Amino acid sequence: MEKLAITQKEINSIVWKACDTFRGVIDPSQYKDYVFTMLFVKYLSDVWKDKRNIYFEKYKGDEQRKELKEL
C-alpha cells in the first residue's frame, strides 16, 4: 500500500475545520482547554509510536517480544 504525502496546507485545513466545530458551541476563552488536551493526546500518541518503533528495531522485528516489552 502506497503512502500519500500530506502537505502543510492539508494539515492546516483539517485543523481549521476541527476548530470550526467549536465555534458557537463553546466560549472562545475555553478554546485553549480543548486545544491543550488535543495536543497532549497527540504527544502521547507520538511518544508511544516512537517507543514501539525503538522496540521493533531492538528486537529485530520480533512482534512477540516487542508486544511483551510494551506491557
N, C-alpha and C positions, 0 to 999 in steps of 0.2 A: 504494500500500500504506500503510495507516494504522499509525502507530507507537503502541504502547501505552505508557503511562506506568508506570514501575516505581517502586514505593513503597519507602521505607526498610525497612519490615517485610519485604518480599520479599528485599531485598538481605541483610538480617541473617540471614534463614532460609537463603539459599543459602550464605552464608559459614559459618554454623554447621554446615551439612551437610558442607561441604568439610572443616572441622576435625574432624568426627566420623570421617571416613575415616582420619585419622591416629591416632585414639585406639586404644591397644592395639597398634598396629603399630610405633610409634617411641616412644622415651623422651620424656617431657614436656619435658625440658631441651633437646631438639633442635627443638621446635616453632618457635622463633624463626628457625632456619636456613631452614625451609621458608616461613614467613610472609614473611621479608625477601626471599627470592627471588621469591615471587609478587608482592609489592609492587613490586619493581624491574622485573619484566616488565610489570606494569600501567603503571608510569610510562613505560617506553619506548614502549608502545603508544599512550598518550595524547599523548606528545610527537610521535610520528610522525603521528598523525591531525591534530594542530594544525598542523604544518608543511604537511601535504598540503592542508588547507583554506586556509591562507595562500597557497600557490602557486596553488591553484584560483581564488581571488579575484583574485590579482595578474595572472594570465593570462586572466582573464575567461572561465573555463570551457573554455579550450583544453586538452583532455586530452593531446594530443601534447606540447606544451611543458611541461606540468606533470609528465608522466612523465619527460621528459628531465632536468628540474631535480632530480627525486628521485634520479637516479643520481649 
